[in-house]
Amino acid sequence: MHNNGNHNCRVCGYWDEDAPWGEDGKNPTYFFCNCCGVEHGYGDFNPAAAKKWREKWIANGAKWYKEETRPSNWDLQDQLKNVPPEFL
């Protein structure tokens, strides 16, 4: 897993080549996370929203939004360690 700050999903910690909230962390892309399916700028606009999305996603089995992008060695708990601390 990568941990490059602004490249990690605020909900699930998934690392994306395109920073979900821009390199400055202030300009959402409105793209969907390949892992948890959150729309960056909508479901993760503040810590409470990100936590709510995360809880619902995990309760529903932590299914991948784009299963074809799921790494074969994926580990949920390991990935969650990459959630930006202010969004836990």
C-alpha positions, 0 to 999 in steps of 0.5 A: 500500500502507498501512503502519499497523503492526498492520494488516499481515499478519505473513506477507505484509504485506497491509494489512487494515482489521481489525488481524489481531492487534488494535490492540495487536498482542497479540490475534489475530483468528483471521481468515484473511489475504485474500492469503496465507491465514494464520490470524492467531494460528496460522500467524503466532504468532511470527517463525519460524512467519510466515517458514515460512508466507511461504516456503511460500506464495511457493514455491507461487506466492504465490496469493491466498487470496481472489483477488477481493480482489487489487488489479489493480496488486498487486506481491508485492515491494512488499507484502512491504516492509510485513511488520513488521520483527520478522517478516522 
